[in-house]
């Protein structure tokens, strides 16, 4: 599945959401939570849904 991986910590001034390094976002989550952040803050990655976990409301990839 296509995810946007957060490269560096940032704060969206419009929605007041914070991003955390390594967090995975779907395309919809990225568009809704971080509309004003630049594409430089994210890397596009392919990760299986089953290879992710949630930690305090953030999705992360499972480390091998």
Jmol script that loads the backbone (N, CA, C; Angstrom):
load data "model"
ATOM      1  N   UNK A   1       0.847  -1.170   0.000  1.00  0.00           N
ATOM      2  CA  UNK A   1       0.000   0.000   0.000  1.00  0.00           C
ATOM      3  C   UNK A   1       0.895   1.236   0.000  1.00  0.00           C
ATOM      4  N   UNK A   2       0.446   2.275  -0.641  1.00  0.00           N
ATOM      5  CA  UNK A   2       1.210   3.517  -0.733  1.00  0.00           C
ATOM      6  C   UNK A   2       1.023   4.343   0.546  1.00  0.00           C
ATOM      7  N   UNK A   3       2.145   4.692   1.179  1.00  0.00           N
ATOM      8  CA  UNK A   3       2.131   5.543   2.364  1.00  0.00           C
ATOM      9  C   UNK A   3       3.082   6.709   2.168  1.00  0.00           C
ATOM     10  N   UNK A   4       2.835   7.771   2.911  1.00  0.00           N
ATOM     11  CA  UNK A   4       3.754   8.902   2.969  1.00  0.00           C
ATOM     12  C   UNK A   4       4.489   8.798   4.294  1.00  0.00           C
ATOM     13  N   UNK A   5       5.800   8.625   4.250  1.00  0.00           N
ATOM     14  CA  UNK A   5       6.610   8.503   5.454  1.00  0.00           C
ATOM     15  C   UNK A   5       7.165   9.882   5.808  1.00  0.00           C
ATOM     16  N   UNK A   6       6.973  10.295   7.041  1.00  0.00           N
ATOM     17  CA  UNK A   6       7.423  11.602   7.503  1.00  0.00           C
ATOM     18  C   UNK A   6       8.946  11.580   7.642  1.00  0.00           C
ATOM     19  N   UNK A   7       9.607  12.545   7.006  1.00  0.00           N
ATOM     20  CA  UNK A   7      11.068  12.631   7.025  1.00  0.00           C
ATOM     21  C   UNK A   7      11.551  13.411   8.245  1.00  0.00           C
ATOM     22  N   UNK A   8      10.874  14.515   8.548  1.00  0.00           N
ATOM     23  CA  UNK A   8      11.298  15.342   9.685  1.00  0.00           C
ATOM     24  C   UNK A   8      10.074  15.855  10.421  1.00  0.00           C
ATOM     25  N   UNK A   9      10.247  16.170  11.674  1.00  0.00           N
ATOM     26  CA  UNK A   9       9.149  16.674  12.489  1.00  0.00           C
ATOM     27  C   UNK A   9       8.701  18.038  11.977  1.00  0.00           C
ATOM     28  N   UNK A  10       7.381  18.222  11.919  1.00  0.00           N
ATOM     29  CA  UNK A  10       6.839  19.490  11.436  1.00  0.00           C
ATOM     30  C   UNK A  10       5.478  19.738  12.085  1.00  0.00           C
ATOM     31  N   UNK A  11       5.029  20.976  12.009  1.00  0.00           N
ATOM     32  CA  UNK A  11       3.744  21.387  12.576  1.00  0.00           C
ATOM     33  C   UNK A  11       2.947  22.085  11.482  1.00  0.00           C
ATOM     34  N   UNK A  12       1.710  21.652  11.279  1.00  0.00           N
ATOM     35  CA  UNK A  12       0.842  22.297  10.291  1.00  0.00           C
ATOM     36  C   UNK A  12       0.075  23.414  10.985  1.00  0.00           C
ATOM     37  N   UNK A  13       0.266  24.623  10.532  1.00  0.00           N
ATOM     38  CA  UNK A  13      -0.345  25.791  11.194  1.00  0.00           C
ATOM     39  C   UNK A  13      -1.835  25.921  10.915  1.00  0.00           C
ATOM     40  N   UNK A  14      -2.301  25.278   9.864  1.00  0.00           N
ATOM     41  CA  UNK A  14      -3.721  25.367   9.533  1.00  0.00           C
ATOM     42  C   UNK A  14      -4.554  24.400  10.382  1.00  0.00           C
ATOM     43  N   UNK A  15      -4.080  23.163  10.523  1.00  0.00           N
ATOM     44  CA  UNK A  15      -4.844  22.137  11.239  1.00  0.00           C
ATOM     45  C   UNK A  15      -4.318  21.868  12.643  1.00  0.00           C
ATOM     46  N   UNK A  16      -3.151  22.401  12.985  1.00  0.00           N
ATOM     47  CA  UNK A  16      -2.520  22.242  14.302  1.00  0.00           C
ATOM     48  C   UNK A  16      -2.103  20.799  14.609  1.00  0.00           C
ATOM     49  N   UNK A  17      -1.872  19.992  13.573  1.00  0.00           N
ATOM     50  CA  UNK A  17      -1.363  18.636  13.754  1.00  0.00           C
ATOM     51  C   UNK A  17       0.156  18.656  13.703  1.00  0.00           C
ATOM     52  N   UNK A  18       0.776  17.758  14.465  1.00  0.00           N
ATOM     53  CA  UNK A  18       2.229  17.586  14.441  1.00  0.00           C
ATOM     54  C   UNK A  18       2.558  16.264  13.763  1.00  0.00           C
ATOM     55  N   UNK A  19       3.630  16.252  13.004  1.00  0.00           N
ATOM     56  CA  UNK A  19       4.094  15.013  12.384  1.00  0.00           C
ATOM     57  C   UNK A  19       5.338  14.541  13.123  1.00  0.00           C
ATOM     58  N   UNK A  20       5.556  13.230  13.115  1.00  0.00           N
ATOM     59  CA  UNK A  20       6.691  12.647  13.822  1.00  0.00           C
ATOM     60  C   UNK A  20       7.527  11.826  12.852  1.00  0.00           C
ATOM     61  N   UNK A  21       8.846  11.921  12.916  1.00  0.00           N
ATOM     62  CA  UNK A  21       9.720  11.190  11.990  1.00  0.00           C
ATOM     63  C   UNK A  21       9.432   9.689  11.996  1.00  0.00           C
ATOM     64  N   UNK A  22       9.300   9.125  10.800  1.00  0.00           N
ATOM     65  CA  UNK A  22       9.031   7.699  10.661  1.00  0.00           C
ATOM     66  C   UNK A  22       7.562   7.345  10.600  1.00  0.00           C
ATOM     67  N   UNK A  23       6.678   8.277  10.929  1.00  0.00           N
ATOM     68  CA  UNK A  23       5.239   8.025  10.902  1.00  0.00           C
ATOM     69  C   UNK A  23       4.775   7.773   9.469  1.00  0.00           C
ATOM     70  N   UNK A  24       3.828   6.866   9.302  1.00  0.00           N
ATOM     71  CA  UNK A  24       3.265   6.570   7.991  1.00  0.00           C
ATOM     72  C   UNK A  24       1.860   7.152   7.899  1.00  0.00           C
ATOM     73  N   UNK A  25       1.577   7.823   6.779  1.00  0.00           N
ATOM     74  CA  UNK A  25       0.261   8.407   6.545  1.00  0.00           C
ATOM     75  C   UNK A  25      -0.277   7.930   5.205  1.00  0.00           C
ATOM     76  N   UNK A  26      -1.583   7.689   5.145  1.00  0.00           N
ATOM     77  CA  UNK A  26      -2.197   7.393   3.858  1.00  0.00           C
ATOM     78  C   UNK A  26      -2.327   8.706   3.094  1.00  0.00           C
ATOM     79  N   UNK A  27      -2.668   8.604   1.821  1.00  0.00           N
ATOM     80  CA  UNK A  27      -2.815   9.807   1.010  1.00  0.00           C
ATOM     81  C   UNK A  27      -3.913  10.711   1.571  1.00  0.00           C
ATOM     82  N   UNK A  28      -4.999  10.109   2.020  1.00  0.00           N
ATOM     83  CA  UNK A  28      -6.115  10.885   2.567  1.00  0.00           C
ATOM     84  C   UNK A  28      -5.714  11.569   3.880  1.00  0.00           C
ATOM     85  N   UNK A  29      -5.033  10.831   4.770  1.00  0.00           N
ATOM     86  CA  UNK A  29      -4.582  11.409   6.036  1.00  0.00           C
ATOM     87  C   UNK A  29      -3.631  12.572   5.800  1.00  0.00           C
ATOM     88  N   UNK A  30      -2.737  12.411   4.847  1.00  0.00           N
ATOM     89  CA  UNK A  30      -1.787  13.475   4.541  1.00  0.00           C
ATOM     90  C   UNK A  30      -2.508  14.725   4.030  1.00  0.00           C
ATOM     91  N   UNK A  31      -3.494  14.531   3.174  1.00  0.00           N
ATOM     92  CA  UNK A  31      -4.233  15.652   2.592  1.00  0.00           C
ATOM     93  C   UNK A  31      -5.071  16.382   3.642  1.00  0.00           C
ATOM     94  N   UNK A  32      -5.685  15.626   4.577  1.00  0.00           N
ATOM     95  CA  UNK A  32      -6.560  16.228   5.587  1.00  0.00           C
ATOM     96  C   UNK A  32      -5.768  16.834   6.746  1.00  0.00           C
ATOM     97  N   UNK A  33      -4.765  16.111   7.260  1.00  0.00           N
ATOM     98  CA  UNK A  33      -4.045  16.573   8.448  1.00  0.00           C
ATOM     99  C   UNK A  33      -2.926  17.559   8.153  1.00  0.00           C
ATOM    100  N   UNK A  34      -2.302  17.466   6.976  1.00  0.00           N
ATOM    101  CA  UNK A  34      -1.136  18.294   6.675  1.00  0.00           C
ATOM    102  C   UNK A  34      -1.249  18.958   5.294  1.00  0.00           C
ATOM    103  N   UNK A  35      -2.289  19.762   5.076  1.00  0.00           N
ATOM    104  CA  UNK A  35      -2.478  20.357   3.742  1.00  0.00           C
ATOM    105  C   UNK A  35      -1.430  21.412   3.377  1.00  0.00           C
ATOM    106  N   UNK A  36      -0.821  22.056   4.361  1.00  0.00           N
ATOM    107  CA  UNK A  36       0.113  23.140   4.048  1.00  0.00           C
ATOM    108  C   UNK A  36       1.578  22.719   4.076  1.00  0.00           C
ATOM    109  N   UNK A  37       1.859  21.473   4.476  1.00  0.00           N
ATOM    110  CA  UNK A  37       3.252  21.024   4.521  1.00  0.00           C
ATOM    111  C   UNK A  37       3.747  20.683   3.118  1.00  0.00           C
ATOM    112  N   UNK A  38       4.993  20.975   2.885  1.00  0.00           N
ATOM    113  CA  UNK A  38       5.630  20.714   1.601  1.00  0.00           C
ATOM    114  C   UNK A  38       5.846  19.223   1.391  1.00  0.00           C
ATOM    115  N   UNK A  39       5.980  18.819   0.123  1.00  0.00           N
ATOM    116  CA  UNK A  39       6.271  17.420  -0.210  1.00  0.00           C
ATOM    117  C   UNK A  39       7.661  17.013   0.257  1.00  0.00           C
ATOM    118  N   UNK A  40       8.512  17.982   0.576  1.00  0.00           N
ATOM    119  CA  UNK A  40       9.865  17.682   1.066  1.00  0.00           C
ATOM    120  C   UNK A  40       9.841  17.038   2.445  1.00  0.00           C
ATOM    121  N   UNK A  41       8.731  17.168   3.157  1.00  0.00           N
ATOM    122  CA  UNK A  41       8.600  16.590   4.492  1.00  0.00           C
ATOM    123  C   UNK A  41       8.234  15.112   4.446  1.00  0.00           C
ATOM    124  N   UNK A  42       7.935  14.578   3.249  1.00  0.00           N
ATOM    125  CA  UNK A  42       7.449  13.213   3.116  1.00  0.00           C
ATOM    126  C   UNK A  42       8.198  12.453   2.031  1.00  0.00           C
ATOM    127  N   UNK A  43       8.338  11.139   2.241  1.00  0.00           N
ATOM    128  CA  UNK A  43       8.835  10.215   1.229  1.00  0.00           C
ATOM    129  C   UNK A  43       7.699   9.252   0.923  1.00  0.00           C
ATOM    130  N   UNK A  44       7.513   8.920  -0.350  1.00  0.00           N
ATOM    131  CA  UNK A  44       6.498   7.945  -0.733  1.00  0.00           C
ATOM    132  C   UNK A  44       7.117   6.552  -0.627  1.00  0.00           C
ATOM    133  N   UNK A  45       6.461   5.661   0.125  1.00  0.00           N
ATOM    134  CA  UNK A  45       6.964   4.298   0.324  1.00  0.00           C
ATOM    135  C   UNK A  45       5.835   3.293   0.102  1.00  0.00           C
ATOM    136  N   UNK A  46       6.207   2.085  -0.250  1.00  0.00           N
ATOM    137  CA  UNK A  46       5.261   0.973  -0.388  1.00  0.00           C
ATOM    138  C   UNK A  46       5.467   0.031   0.793  1.00  0.00           C
ATOM    139  N   UNK A  47       4.442  -0.112   1.625  1.00  0.00           N
ATOM    140  CA  UNK A  47       4.506  -0.975   2.804  1.00  0.00           C
ATOM    141  C   UNK A  47       3.184  -1.728   2.892  1.00  0.00           C
ATOM    142  N   UNK A  48       3.256  -3.003   3.211  1.00  0.00           N
ATOM    143  CA  UNK A  48       2.055  -3.801   3.406  1.00  0.00           C
ATOM    144  C   UNK A  48       1.303  -3.305   4.645  1.00  0.00           C
ATOM    145  N   UNK A  49      -0.021  -3.345   4.589  1.00  0.00           N
ATOM    146  CA  UNK A  49      -0.821  -2.965   5.755  1.00  0.00           C
ATOM    147  C   UNK A  49      -0.488  -3.838   6.958  1.00  0.00           C
ATOM    148  N   UNK A  50      -0.159  -5.091   6.692  1.00  0.00           N
ATOM    149  CA  UNK A  50       0.147  -6.035   7.765  1.00  0.00           C
ATOM    150  C   UNK A  50       1.522  -5.784   8.379  1.00  0.00           C
ATOM    151  N   UNK A  51       2.348  -5.001   7.706  1.00  0.00           N
ATOM    152  CA  UNK A  51       3.697  -4.720   8.201  1.00  0.00           C
ATOM    153  C   UNK A  51       3.758  -3.359   8.897  1.00  0.00           C
ATOM    154  N   UNK A  52       2.645  -2.954   9.505  1.00  0.00           N
ATOM    155  CA  UNK A  52       2.605  -1.686  10.233  1.00  0.00           C
ATOM    156  C   UNK A  52       2.025  -1.931  11.626  1.00  0.00           C
ATOM    157  N   UNK A  53       2.279  -0.996  12.527  1.00  0.00           N
ATOM    158  CA  UNK A  53       1.687  -1.057  13.862  1.00  0.00           C
ATOM    159  C   UNK A  53       1.355   0.355  14.317  1.00  0.00           C
ATOM    160  N   UNK A  54       0.456   0.460  15.279  1.00  0.00           N
ATOM    161  CA  UNK A  54       0.041   1.747  15.839  1.00  0.00           C
ATOM    162  C   UNK A  54       0.696   1.938  17.195  1.00  0.00           C
ATOM    163  N   UNK A  55       1.179   3.149  17.438  1.00  0.00           N
ATOM    164  CA  UNK A  55       1.791   3.494  18.711  1.00  0.00           C
ATOM    165  C   UNK A  55       1.374   4.913  19.064  1.00  0.00           C
ATOM    166  N   UNK A  56       0.537   5.049  20.081  1.00  0.00           N
ATOM    167  CA  UNK A  56       0.004   6.345  20.523  1.00  0.00           C
ATOM    168  C   UNK A  56      -0.630   7.134  19.380  1.00  0.00           C
ATOM    169  N   UNK A  57      -1.428   6.472  18.565  1.00  0.00           N
ATOM    170  CA  UNK A  57      -2.169   7.139  17.504  1.00  0.00           C
ATOM    171  C   UNK A  57      -1.407   7.387  16.224  1.00  0.00           C
ATOM    172  N   UNK A  58      -0.200   6.899  16.107  1.00  0.00           N
ATOM    173  CA  UNK A  58       0.614   7.059  14.898  1.00  0.00           C
ATOM    174  C   UNK A  58       0.934   5.678  14.315  1.00  0.00           C
ATOM    175  N   UNK A  59       0.936   5.578  13.003  1.00  0.00           N
ATOM    176  CA  UNK A  59       1.255   4.321  12.328  1.00  0.00           C
ATOM    177  C   UNK A  59       2.732   4.314  11.958  1.00  0.00           C
ATOM    178  N   UNK A  60       3.405   3.197  12.242  1.00  0.00           N
ATOM    179  CA  UNK A  60       4.819   3.047  11.933  1.00  0.00           C
ATOM    180  C   UNK A  60       5.049   1.728  11.225  1.00  0.00           C
ATOM    181  N   UNK A  61       6.130   1.615  10.423  1.00  0.00           N
ATOM    182  CA  UNK A  61       6.444   0.329   9.806  1.00  0.00           C
ATOM    183  C   UNK A  61       7.110  -0.603  10.826  1.00  0.00           C
ATOM    184  N   UNK A  62       6.865  -1.887  10.659  1.00  0.00           N
ATOM    185  CA  UNK A  62       7.505  -2.880  11.517  1.00  0.00           C
ATOM    186  C   UNK A  62       8.953  -3.001  11.102  1.00  0.00           C
ATOM    187  N   UNK A  63       9.871  -2.885  12.064  1.00  0.00           N
ATOM    188  CA  UNK A  63      11.301  -2.991  11.770  1.00  0.00           C
ATOM    189  C   UNK A  63      11.680  -4.460  11.639  1.00  0.00           C
ATOM    190  N   UNK A  64      12.484  -4.764  10.628  1.00  0.00           N
ATOM    191  CA  UNK A  64      12.927  -6.151  10.423  1.00  0.00           C
ATOM    192  C   UNK A  64      14.191  -6.436  11.182  1.00  0.00           C
TER     193      UNK A  64
END
end "model"
wireframe off; spacefill off
backbone 0.3
color backbone group
